[in-house]
Amino acid sequence: MAATSFHQAIGTLQPHGCFINSGCHQEYGNSSLQLISKGFRVDIGRRGSSCSREWSFVVSQASTSQASVLNPVSSPSKKTTTDSQKKSSEAALILIRHGESLWNEKNLFTGCVDVPLTKKGVEEAIEAGKRISNIPVDIIYTSALIRAQMTAMLAMTQHRRKKVPIVIHNESEQAKSWSQIFSKETKTQCIPVITDWQLNERMYGELQGLNKQETADRYGKEQVHEWRRSYDIPPPNGESLEMCAERAVAYFKEYIEPQLLSGKNVMIAAHGNSLRSIIMYLDKLTSQEVISLELSTGIPMLYIFKEGKFIRRGSPVAPTEAGVYAYTKRLAQYRQKLDDMFQ
Ligand SMILES: O=C(O)[C@H](O)COP(=O)(O)O
């Protein structure tokens, strides 16, 4: 499909940077998603200087391998995937660092101390939910800490599929038996939430509860930066990022990767450092590169897992040009289905 007819399909886009709730913005988003959901590929180019930028689009036939992905809305929990389906199946992985916590607000080292969100952190979690509201989620993993669990639950209040996230209780036989759901139909409308300490924030040892600025004044900025961001240097009697990775990445490989391989779409709500260790694994970062990796509170990151590889797709921001770029054919189909279901 030539670019000109694509332009005709959506009219002439406003130059970049001048979008202020421009209808064109939304129209572009939807048109691109429709094209992607029909197997086209939309590559976005920019020309010209900053605000007078023109957008160029190349619309081409996407690779046929996308055509055989499972449709996530009608059968997200399909158990029997054949090897070829597994090979071609694609799954979404969403990572979210918890919203601002009460000790983030006070600039205190938190680590494994179980501190809730601030009002701003609640708002961040809800905003994160809006940004992923069109992306399929079949199973949710959180740490054992309330700030991550609050973030996951608040985010899911914004999801358009309206499934109910249910925290799974397997801590004892009685807990398992007393939390059973006895309706098959109700179960299909639920999303299991698995909580596990292995995804907890790195344990900050003797820094937990100390003020970060006061600690830097006392031990020096460089020393505190080394404790906070280096790979293998632990804080006093605490965990280094490497030690945190030994549990968080091990857990990801053992429990979460098999879910993705079976085509399940996963969301993980965790912490600045437990997620840094997982992203280091996903992006194959070196111990030098990971030093500069910082995660903001409440900003979702999207990866596509396909044929054993993790492809970073940026932070979904609803169907803006950046958001659309994050969409694959399968995600565009899912969003189209949601539009059809909840028009
Ligand atoms: O544990 C904490 O204090 C924060 O979650 C992360 O802190 P950091 O950004 O200093 O690692």
The ligand as a Gaussian input file, in Angstrom:
#p B3LYP/6-31G(d) Opt

LIG

0 1
 O       14.634000       0.908000      47.823000
 C       14.601000       2.101000      47.555000
 O       15.031000       3.028000      48.270000
 C       14.059000       2.498000      46.188000
 O       13.057000       1.625000      45.831000
 C       15.122000       2.396000      45.160000
 O       16.138000       3.078000      45.650000
 P       17.374000       3.443000      44.723000
 O       16.807000       4.210000      43.550000
 O       18.223000       4.246000      45.635000
 O       17.976000       2.135000      44.321000

